Amino acid sequence: MKKFRTTFLALILVFVIAACSDHQSSSRADQTVKENNETIVLRFATWDSGEALKIQEKIAKEFEEKHPFIKVQMEAYGDEFDQKLATAFGAKNPPDVMYMWNYPVYFQSLEPLENFIKRDPTIDLNDFYQGLFNYSTMYRKLYGMPAGFTTRVVYYNKDLFDAAGVPYPKDGWTWDDFKSVAKKLSNPVLGQYGFGVRPEPDTYDLQGIVWSNGSSFISEDGKKIDSYMNSPETIESIELFAEMVKEKSAVFVGGKNQQSGEEVFMEGKIAMWESGIWPLEEFKKAKVNFGTVEMPAFKGKTVKGVISSSAISIAKDSKNKDLAWEFVKYFSSPEAIKLRTADLPVRISMVKDMKTDQDPLFGPFYKMLERSNATPGYLLTKNWDEINQNLSSAINAIMQEEDAKELLNKAVIDSEKYMGK
């Protein structure tokens, strides 16, 4: 999920236009295999499991039906995705195609996609939400085609709002509104709270809130964390949830020996829950009467969001790169997108055809997409993992009501040695 630059996109579009005159059919590799009467195995690695994996298996099967000489070998790595992928790259035996998000770590083992795009006029980059290319571009080269994404919104339980006589939240609300609503919907005696807080929140997810308050964990050029990670605005953003727990308008969920936030929300024990698209279908199946709304803003400031994005990439060491490209391309096709109910569509034409952005439940995700143009910390410095360990430890302690200013100052001091390397 390196920062996409307009000049790069313009360059790619020139390639696409110029390629129309000398394009050789994208089925060139298909024809070669047919002539040799071969069956080629394409290995596809994914981190998904459960229903999401079943969807990918169906996409692979439909691809095989269109290319009967290709067998897609699914490799579901699950929670061991990074470990197994790193091992495969190290052994020069990686899967041909794989899900990818951590491009700063893996891009040198991946095949740049410019040449495939250059000779394939069926690809229209303008049909993709441009912000998604931020997450699969490194040093002005594209290493992955967007497959799915989600922004983050607030889910709210309509029945709990109705019972308390509290109006439903609307886009454009503020964090002051949010805290006021959470307080009205909390009754600790009954075990009901306005909001659920993760005791060990993911720093990646918190970035949107910090950005909304006019700060960041790291400067845009990736060279400075002091006065960013420990700024008054960052401190205020992080303390927000810890203070709500202290005031009993929120409760910790999803920690050790605790139910997940999704489970607590479905049981009606919390009125609001902040998340991506992932639990939406589960909430529907559980017949929860819920709505979604865009994230709150800090007073006088513009709300901003963070994108969780996945893309499909090709291994540099793949022996079947042309066929791998056909699979990557199919994964972003309208047919495949319609099957991917666990992600939001990445193509503008599909969203318009399916009217996804007009759906009351899905609309806020697309509104947040319009507000999600900042670059996450891990794309700004190669040593983000080490810095993030210090940041994460500080934030986890802040959730337990320890001093935020002291902890974030220490996180900055402990992380300075990783800057500029």
C-alpha positions in Angstrom: 0.0 0.0 0.0 5.5 4.8 -2.7 3.7 7.7 -3.6 2.1 7.7 -7.0 3.0 10.7 -9.1 1.0 12.3 -11.9 3.9 12.3 -14.2 4.2 8.6 -13.9 0.6 8.0 -14.7 0.9 10.3 -17.7 3.9 8.4 -18.9 2.0 5.1 -18.6 -1.0 6.5 -20.5 1.3 7.6 -23.3 2.7 4.0 -23.4 -0.8 2.6 -23.7 -1.9 4.9 -26.5 1.3 4.4 -28.4 1.1 0.7 -28.1 -2.2 0.4 -30.0 -0.4 0.7 -33.3 2.1 -2.1 -32.7 0.2 -4.3 -30.3 0.5 -8.0 -30.6 -2.5 -9.8 -29.2 -2.4 -10.5 -25.5 -3.1 -14.1 -26.4 0.3 -14.5 -27.9 1.4 -16.5 -24.9 -1.8 -18.5 -25.1 -1.1 -19.4 -28.7 2.4 -20.5 -28.0 1.2 -22.9 -25.3 -1.5 -24.3 -27.5 0.9 -25.0 -30.3 3.1 -26.9 -28.0 0.1 -28.8 -26.5 1.3 -28.0 -23.0 -0.5 -27.5 -19.7 1.1 -24.7 -17.7 0.7 -24.5 -13.9 0.5 -20.9 -12.6 1.1 -20.7 -8.8 -1.1 -18.0 -7.1 -0.3 -17.1 -3.4 -2.9 -15.5 -1.2 -3.2 -14.5 2.5 -7.0 -15.1 2.5 -8.9 -18.0 4.0 -12.6 -18.9 4.5 -15.2 -17.3 2.2 -12.6 -14.9 0.7 -10.5 -17.8 -0.4 -13.5 -19.5 -1.9 -14.1 -16.4 -4.0 -10.6 -16.5 -5.3 -10.8 -20.2 -6.1 -13.9 -19.4 -8.1 -12.1 -16.6 -10.0 -9.2 -19.0 -10.7 -11.6 -21.7 -12.0 -13.3 -19.2 -14.3 -9.9 -18.1 -15.6 -9.1 -21.8 -16.3 -12.3 -22.2 -18.3 -11.2 -19.3 -20.5 -7.6 -20.7 -20.7 -8.0 -24.5 -20.6 -4.3 -25.1 -21.0 -3.6 -23.3 -17.8 -4.0 -24.8 -14.3 -4.0 -22.3 -11.4 -2.4 -23.7 -8.3 -3.8 -21.9 -5.3 -1.4 -21.5 -2.4 -3.2 -20.2 0.7 -0.5 -19.1 3.1 -2.9 -17.5 5.6 -1.2 -15.9 8.6 2.2 -17.2 7.4 2.0 -15.3 4.2 5.0 -13.1 4.7 7.1 -15.8 6.1 6.4 -18.3 3.3 6.7 -15.6 0.6 10.0 -14.4 1.9 11.3 -18.0 2.0 10.1 -18.6 -1.6 11.8 -15.5 -2.9 15.0 -16.4 -1.1 14.9 -19.8 -2.7 14.3 -18.3 -6.2 11.1 -20.4 -6.3 8.3 -17.9 -5.7 4.7 -18.3 -6.9 4.1 -16.7 -10.3 1.4 -14.4 -9.1 0.6 -13.2 -5.5 -1.4 -10.9 -3.4 0.8 -8.0 -2.3 0.6 -4.9 -0.1 4.1 -4.5 1.4 5.9 -3.2 -1.7 8.8 -1.5 0.1 9.9 -4.9 1.3 9.2 -7.0 -1.8 9.3 -4.8 -4.9 12.9 -5.8 -5.9 11.6 -9.4 -6.2 8.6 -8.3 -8.4 8.3 -7.7 -12.1 7.5 -4.1 -13.1 4.3 -4.0 -15.1 5.0 -1.2 -17.6 6.0 -3.5 -20.5 2.8 -5.5 -20.1 0.7 -2.4 -20.0 2.6 -0.9 -23.0 1.6 -3.7 -25.3 -1.9 -4.3 -24.0 -4.5 -1.7 -25.2 -7.3 -3.5 -23.3 -5.9 -2.0 -20.1 -7.4 1.5 -19.2 -5.6 2.8 -16.2 -8.1 5.7 -16.1 -10.8 3.3 -15.1 -9.1 2.6 -11.8 -9.3 4.9 -8.8 -6.0 6.7 -9.1 -5.2 6.8 -5.4 -4.9 3.0 -5.3 -1.8 3.2 -7.5 0.0 4.9 -4.6 0.1 1.6 -2.8 1.7 -0.5 -5.5 4.2 2.0 -7.0 7.8 2.2 -6.0 10.3 4.7 -7.5 7.9 5.5 -10.3 7.4 1.9 -11.4 4.2 0.1 -11.0 4.5 -3.4 -9.4 0.9 -4.4 -8.9 -2.6 -4.0 -10.3 -5.2 -3.0 -7.8 -7.4 -5.9 -6.8 -9.4 -4.6 -3.8 -9.5 -1.9 -1.2 -11.4 -0.5 1.7 -11.5 2.8 3.5 -12.7 3.0 7.1 -16.1 4.2 8.4 -18.2 4.1 11.5 -20.9 1.4 11.8 -23.8 2.2 14.0 -26.6 0.1 15.5 -29.9 1.8 14.5 -31.9 -0.1 17.2 -29.7 1.2 20.0 -29.9 4.8 18.6 -33.7 4.5 18.3 -34.0 3.1 21.9 -32.0 6.1 23.3 -33.9 8.6 21.1 -30.6 9.7 19.5 -30.6 10.8 15.9 -28.4 8.8 13.5 -25.0 10.3 12.8 -24.6 12.0 9.4 -21.6 12.7 7.2 -19.9 15.9 8.3 -20.1 15.1 12.0 -17.3 15.9 14.4 -15.4 14.0 17.0 -17.2 16.2 19.6 -20.5 14.9 18.1 -19.1 11.4 18.2 -18.1 11.6 21.9 -21.5 13.2 22.8 -23.4 10.4 21.1 -21.2 7.7 22.6 -21.9 9.1 26.1 -25.7 9.1 25.5 -25.6 5.5 24.3 -23.6 4.2 27.2 -25.1 2.4 30.2 -22.3 0.5 32.0 -24.7 -1.1 34.4 -26.3 -2.9 31.5 -23.0 -3.6 29.9 -23.8 -1.3 27.0 -21.3 1.3 25.6 -21.3 3.8 22.8 -18.1 2.6 21.2 -15.6 -0.2 21.1 -11.9 0.5 21.5 -9.1 -1.8 20.5 -6.6 -2.0 23.5 -3.7 -2.5 21.0 -4.9 -0.5 17.9 -3.1 -0.9 14.6 -1.0 2.2 14.0 -1.8 1.9 10.3 -5.5 2.4 10.9 -4.9 5.3 13.3 -3.1 7.3 10.6 -6.4 8.6 9.1 -7.4 10.0 12.5 -4.0 11.7 13.0 -4.1 13.1 9.4 -7.6 14.5 10.1 -6.2 16.4 13.0 -3.5 18.0 10.8 -0.6 15.9 11.8 1.2 12.7 10.8 3.5 10.1 12.3 6.2 11.1 9.8 6.9 14.0 7.5 5.9 13.7 3.8 9.5 13.4 2.7 10.1 10.5 5.1 13.0 12.3 6.8 11.5 13.5 10.1 9.4 12.1 12.9 10.1 14.7 15.7 7.3 17.2 15.9 5.1 14.8 13.9 4.9 11.5 15.8 4.9 13.5 19.1 3.0 16.6 18.0 0.2 18.0 20.2 -2.3 17.0 17.4 -1.0 13.4 17.3 -1.2 13.2 21.1 -4.8 14.5 21.1 -5.8 12.0 18.4 -4.4 9.0 20.3 -5.7 10.1 23.7 -9.2 10.4 22.3 -10.1 6.8 22.7 -8.3 6.2 26.0 -10.2 9.1 27.5 -13.5 7.6 26.2 -12.7 4.3 28.0 -11.8 6.2 31.1 -15.1 8.0 31.0 -17.0 4.8 30.4 -18.5 5.9 27.1 -16.4 3.2 25.4 -15.1 -0.2 26.3 -12.1 -2.3 25.3 -12.9 -5.1 22.8 -10.8 -7.6 20.9 -8.0 -7.9 23.4 -6.7 -11.1 25.1 -9.6 -13.2 26.3 -12.1 -10.6 24.9 -14.7 -10.8 22.2 -13.9 -9.1 19.0 -15.4 -5.7 18.2 -17.5 -7.3 15.5 -19.0 -9.9 17.9 -19.8 -7.3 20.5 -21.4 -5.0 17.9 -23.6 -7.9 16.7 -24.7 -8.6 20.2 -25.8 -5.0 20.7 -23.3 -4.2 23.4 -21.7 -1.3 21.6 -23.6 1.2 19.5 -20.7 2.1 17.2 -17.7 0.3 15.7 -15.0 1.7 13.4 -13.8 -0.7 10.7 -13.3 -1.3 6.9 -15.7 -3.2 4.6 -14.8 -6.7 6.0 -17.6 -7.2 8.6 -20.4 -5.7 6.5 -21.7 -8.9 5.0 -21.4 -10.6 8.4 -23.5 -7.9 10.0 -26.1 -8.4 7.3 -26.2 -12.2 7.8 -26.6 -11.6 11.5 -29.6 -9.3 10.7 -28.2 -6.4 12.6 -30.1 -3.2 11.9 -27.1 -1.0 11.1 -25.9 1.9 9.0 -22.6 3.4 8.0 -21.3 6.9 8.1 -18.0 8.6 7.2 -15.4 9.2 9.9 -15.8 12.2 12.1 -13.8 15.4 11.6 -11.9 17.5 14.1 -13.6 20.8 14.6 -12.6 23.2 11.7 -10.5 20.6 10.0 -11.1 18.3 7.0 -11.6 14.6 7.7 -9.0 12.3 6.0 -8.9 8.6 5.6 -6.5 5.7 5.1 -6.8 3.0 2.5 -6.3 -0.7 3.1 -5.3 -1.8 -0.4 -4.4 -5.1 -2.0 -2.9 -5.6 -5.4 -1.8 -8.5 -7.6 1.8 -8.8 -8.6 4.1 -11.0 -10.7 7.3 -12.5 -9.4 10.5 -11.4 -11.2 11.6 -15.1 -11.2 8.4 -16.4 -12.7 9.0 -18.5 -15.8 5.5 -17.7 -17.2 5.3 -14.0 -17.0 3.1 -13.5 -20.0 0.5 -16.0 -18.8 0.9 -14.5 -15.3 -0.1 -11.1 -16.7 -3.2 -12.7 -18.3 -4.2 -13.9 -14.8 -3.4 -10.5 -13.2 -5.5 -8.8 -15.8 -8.4 -11.1 -15.3 -8.3 -10.6 -11.6 -9.1 -6.9 -12.3 -11.8 -7.7 -14.9 -15.5 -6.9 -14.5 -16.3 -10.6 -14.2 -13.9 -11.1 -11.3 -14.8 -7.8 -9.6 -18.5 -8.9 -9.4 -17.4 -12.0 -7.5 -15.2 -10.1 -5.0 -17.8 -9.3 -2.3 -15.2 -9.0 0.4 -13.6 -6.0 -1.3 -14.9 -2.8 -2.8 -14.7 -2.5 -6.6 -11.5 -0.8 -7.9 -12.8 0.2 -11.3 -14.8 3.4 -11.7 -17.0 1.9 -14.5 -18.0 -1.0 -12.4 -18.9 1.2 -9.5 -21.1 3.3 -11.8 -22.7 0.2 -13.4 -23.4 -1.5 -10.0 -24.3 1.9 -8.4 -22.1 0.8 -5.4 -21.3 4.4 -4.4 -25.1 5.2 -4.2 -25.8 2.4 -1.8 -26.5 3.8 1.7 -24.1 1.3 3.3 -21.3 1.4 0.7 -21.5 5.1 -0.1 -19.5 6.3 2.9 -16.6 4.1 1.9 -16.4 5.9 -1.4 -16.7 9.3 0.2 -13.8 8.4 2.5 -11.9 7.3 -0.6 -12.1 10.9 -2.0 -10.5 12.0 1.3 -7.7 9.4 1.3 -4.8 10.9 -0.6 -2.1 10.9 2.1 0.8 8.5 2.0 1.1 6.0 4.9 4.3 5.9 6.9 5.6 2.5 5.7 5.8 3.9 2.2 8.0 6.8 3.2 10.9 5.1 4.9 12.5 1.7 4.5 12.9 1.4 8.2 9.3 1.9 9.1 9.0 -1.6 10.7 11.5 -0.7 13.4 10.1 2.8 13.9 6.6 1.4 14.1 7.5 -1.1 16.8 8.4 1.8 19.1 5.3 3.8 18.1 3.0 0.8 18.6 4.4 0.1 22.1 3.8 3.7 23.0 0.2 3.7 21.7 -0.6 0.5 23.5 0.6 2.0 26.8 -1.4 5.2 26.1 -4.5 3.1 25.8 -3.9 2.0 29.4 -3.9 5.6 30.5 -0.1 6.1 30.6 1.3 9.6 29.8 0.9 10.1 26.0 3.4 13.0 25.7 6.1 11.2 27.6 5.6 7.9 25.7 5.5 9.5 22.2 8.6 11.6 23.0 10.4 8.4 24.0 9.2 6.7 20.8 10.7 9.5 18.7 14.0 9.3 20.6 14.2 5.6 20.3 13.4 5.8 16.6 15.7 8.6 15.4 18.5 6.1 14.8 16.5 4.6 12.0 15.8 7.8 10.1 17.8 8.7 7.0 19.1 5.2 6.5 
